[in-house]
Amino acid sequence: MNAPTLDKSAPRVREMFSNIAGRYDLLNHLLSANQDKVWRRTAIKILKPRAEERILDLCCGTGDFAAQCLQAEPQCHLTGADFAIPMLQIARQKNPSAIQFTAADALCLPFEDHQFDAVMVAFGVRNFTDTKAGLIEIARVLKPGGRLMMLEFLRPESAFLKWGFGIFFRRILPVIGRIISGHGQAYSYLPASVNGFYSEKEIDALFESCGFVVQHSKSHFAGVATSVLSSRK
């Protein structure tokens, strides 16, 4: 149920994130009051990475999620994948040797079947051109029983969250994003993509239809963001 008027084509999304790469970390921390760091740490605690596991950080952006995972479990083997090259360049600069980064489209991953013990995605599933196709591709590269951790903005259902979402995400966030990044379009896209995405109940049903069993969901910051841990059937 992606919003029909929202252009989520790969070229458009790639260009948008490439344009804001230099200010991406700053704006994430500023707009979330540094809560994005807490959300990622909590998601990793729920995932519970293990020594010697092969873990894929999909839509890795500038590499913060992968770096926090490696900090939690230094003996795991991490790969970061993203299709926005400027994001990957920053990720490599921040993590010069411990993490392997590669350019890849989430809907057509350059990995063998059943290659990873776990896949984690922070704020990327919402941007898939085809959400179901992306989840099926994740299931392909996961080992049977492998874990998927999704940290994402889901469409709010409560009246209070809808009200807060409308004020901050639609009115304040695009203005701040435009001033700091110089690319207001990306920060107008964010609320539109959330509004056209799935609610928590809907995402659980979608996961089940794509070959996953949802094991745990946790809301962050009164439901602004949600971590969903599932396992591949």
C-alpha positions as CSV (number, residue, x, y, z in Angstrom):
1,M,0.0,0.0,0.0
2,N,2.7,2.4,-1.0
3,A,1.4,5.9,-1.8
4,P,0.6,5.8,-5.6
5,T,1.8,9.4,-6.2
6,L,5.2,8.9,-4.5
7,D,8.1,8.3,-6.9
8,K,10.2,5.5,-5.3
9,S,12.1,4.5,-8.4
10,A,15.6,3.4,-7.8
11,P,17.2,6.3,-9.8
12,R,15.2,8.9,-7.9
13,V,15.9,7.5,-4.5
14,R,19.6,6.9,-5.3
15,E,20.0,10.5,-6.5
16,M,18.2,11.9,-3.5
17,F,20.3,10.1,-0.9
18,S,23.5,10.8,-2.8
19,N,22.7,14.5,-2.7
20,I,22.3,14.6,1.1
21,A,25.1,12.2,2.0
22,G,27.4,14.9,3.3
23,R,24.8,16.1,5.8
24,Y,23.0,12.9,6.4
25,D,24.5,12.0,9.8
26,L,24.2,15.6,11.1
27,L,20.5,15.8,10.2
28,N,19.7,12.3,11.5
29,H,21.1,13.2,14.9
30,L,19.7,16.7,14.9
31,L,16.2,15.9,13.8
32,S,15.9,12.9,16.2
33,A,17.6,14.7,19.1
34,N,20.2,12.0,19.0
35,Q,17.6,9.3,19.5
36,D,18.5,7.6,16.3
37,K,21.7,6.4,18.0
38,V,19.7,4.9,20.9
39,W,17.2,3.2,18.4
40,R,20.1,1.6,16.6
41,R,21.8,0.4,19.8
42,T,18.5,-1.0,21.1
43,A,17.8,-2.8,17.7
44,I,21.2,-4.4,17.9
45,K,20.6,-5.6,21.4
46,I,17.4,-7.2,20.2
47,L,19.2,-8.8,17.2
48,K,21.9,-10.2,19.5
49,P,24.8,-10.6,17.0
50,R,27.0,-13.6,17.6
51,A,30.7,-14.3,17.1
52,E,31.6,-15.6,13.6
53,E,28.1,-14.7,12.2
54,R,27.9,-13.2,8.7
55,I,25.7,-10.2,9.0
56,L,24.5,-7.9,6.1
57,D,23.7,-4.3,6.9
58,L,21.4,-3.5,3.9
59,C,20.8,0.1,2.9
60,C,23.7,0.8,5.2
61,G,24.1,4.5,4.4
62,T,27.1,6.0,6.1
63,G,27.8,2.8,8.1
64,D,26.6,3.8,11.6
65,F,24.4,0.8,12.1
66,A,27.1,-1.6,11.0
67,A,29.7,0.1,13.2
68,Q,27.4,-0.2,16.3
69,C,26.8,-3.9,15.5
70,L,30.6,-4.5,15.3
71,Q,31.1,-2.7,18.6
72,A,28.5,-5.0,20.2
73,E,30.1,-8.1,18.8
74,P,33.6,-7.6,17.4
75,Q,33.9,-11.2,16.2
76,C,31.0,-11.0,13.7
77,H,31.7,-10.6,10.0
78,L,29.9,-7.5,8.6
79,T,29.0,-6.5,5.1
80,G,27.4,-3.1,4.3
81,A,25.5,-2.6,1.1
82,D,24.0,0.5,-0.4
83,F,23.3,1.8,-3.9
84,A,24.2,5.4,-3.2
85,I,27.9,5.7,-3.9
86,P,28.5,8.9,-1.9
87,M,27.0,7.3,1.2
88,L,29.3,4.3,0.8
89,Q,32.3,6.6,0.4
90,I,31.6,8.2,3.7
91,A,31.0,4.8,5.3
92,R,34.4,3.5,4.1
93,Q,36.1,6.6,5.4
94,K,34.5,6.1,8.9
95,N,35.2,2.4,8.9
96,P,38.3,1.9,6.8
97,S,39.0,-1.8,7.3
98,A,36.7,-3.7,9.8
99,I,33.6,-3.7,7.6
100,Q,33.3,-4.7,3.9
101,F,31.2,-2.3,2.0
102,T,29.7,-2.9,-1.5
103,A,27.5,-1.1,-3.9
104,A,24.2,-3.1,-4.3
105,D,20.5,-2.6,-5.0
106,A,18.3,-4.2,-2.3
107,L,16.1,-5.7,-4.9
108,C,18.9,-7.5,-6.7
109,L,21.6,-8.4,-4.2
110,P,25.0,-9.7,-5.5
111,F,25.1,-12.5,-2.9
112,E,24.6,-16.2,-3.0
113,D,21.5,-17.9,-1.6
114,H,21.6,-18.5,2.2
115,Q,24.8,-16.5,2.6
116,F,24.0,-14.6,5.8
117,D,23.1,-15.5,9.4
118,A,21.4,-12.1,9.8
119,V,20.3,-9.0,7.9
120,M,19.6,-5.7,9.4
121,V,18.0,-2.6,7.7
122,A,17.7,0.8,9.4
123,F,15.2,3.1,7.7
124,G,15.7,1.5,4.3
125,V,12.8,-0.9,3.8
126,R,10.4,2.0,3.4
127,N,12.4,3.2,0.4
128,F,12.3,-0.1,-1.5
129,T,10.7,0.4,-5.0
130,D,8.8,-2.9,-4.3
131,T,8.6,-3.7,-0.5
132,K,7.5,-7.3,-1.0
133,A,10.1,-8.0,-3.6
134,G,12.8,-6.5,-1.4
135,L,11.8,-8.7,1.6
136,I,11.8,-11.8,-0.6
137,E,15.3,-11.0,-1.8
138,I,16.4,-10.6,1.8
139,A,14.9,-14.1,2.5
140,R,16.9,-15.5,-0.4
141,V,20.3,-14.4,1.0
142,L,19.4,-15.5,4.6
143,K,20.1,-18.9,5.9
144,P,17.0,-20.9,7.0
145,G,16.3,-19.6,10.6
146,G,18.4,-16.5,9.9
147,R,17.2,-13.2,11.5
148,L,16.0,-10.0,10.0
149,M,16.1,-6.8,12.1
150,M,14.2,-3.9,10.6
151,L,14.3,-0.5,12.2
152,E,11.8,1.7,10.5
153,F,9.3,4.6,10.6
154,L,5.9,2.9,10.3
155,R,2.7,4.6,9.4
156,P,1.2,5.9,12.7
157,E,-2.3,4.6,13.7
158,S,-3.0,6.5,16.9
159,A,-4.6,9.9,16.7
160,F,-1.9,11.4,18.9
161,L,0.9,10.1,16.7
162,K,-0.9,11.2,13.6
163,W,-1.2,14.7,15.0
164,G,2.5,14.9,16.1
165,F,3.6,13.4,12.8
166,G,1.6,16.0,10.9
167,I,3.1,18.9,12.7
168,F,6.8,17.8,12.9
169,F,7.3,15.6,9.8
170,R,5.2,17.6,7.3
171,R,5.9,21.2,8.5
172,I,9.1,21.5,10.5
173,L,11.3,18.7,9.2
174,P,11.3,19.7,5.5
175,V,12.2,23.3,6.4
176,I,15.2,22.2,8.6
177,G,16.3,19.7,6.1
178,R,16.2,22.2,3.3
179,I,18.2,24.8,5.3
180,I,21.0,22.4,6.4
181,S,21.2,20.0,3.5
182,G,20.2,22.3,0.6
183,H,17.9,19.6,-0.7
184,G,14.5,20.1,0.8
185,Q,13.0,17.5,-1.5
186,A,14.5,14.6,0.4
187,Y,12.9,15.8,3.6
188,S,9.5,16.3,2.0
189,Y,9.9,12.8,0.7
190,L,10.4,11.3,4.2
191,P,6.9,12.1,5.6
192,A,5.3,11.2,2.3
193,S,7.0,7.8,2.4
194,V,6.0,7.1,6.0
195,N,2.4,8.1,5.2
196,G,2.4,5.7,2.3
197,F,4.0,2.8,4.1
198,Y,2.6,0.1,6.4
199,S,1.4,0.2,9.9
200,E,2.8,-2.2,12.5
201,K,-0.1,-4.7,12.1
202,E,0.2,-4.5,8.3
203,I,4.0,-5.0,8.3
204,D,3.7,-8.2,10.4
205,A,1.3,-9.7,7.9
206,L,3.6,-8.7,5.0
207,F,6.6,-10.3,6.7
208,E,4.6,-13.5,7.1
209,S,3.7,-13.5,3.4
210,C,7.4,-13.2,2.5
211,G,8.6,-16.2,4.4
212,F,9.4,-14.6,7.8
213,V,8.1,-15.3,11.3
214,V,7.8,-12.1,13.4
215,Q,9.3,-12.7,16.8
216,H,9.5,-9.3,18.5
217,S,8.4,-5.7,17.9
218,K,9.5,-2.7,20.0
219,S,8.3,0.8,19.7
220,H,10.8,3.6,20.2
221,F,10.2,7.2,21.4
222,A,6.4,6.7,21.9
223,G,6.0,4.9,18.6
224,V,8.0,7.3,16.3
225,A,10.2,4.4,15.2
226,T,9.8,0.6,15.5
227,S,12.2,-2.4,15.6
228,V,10.8,-5.6,14.2
229,L,12.8,-8.8,14.6
230,S,11.8,-11.8,12.5
231,S,13.3,-15.1,11.4
232,R,13.3,-16.8,8.0
233,K,11.1,-19.9,7.8
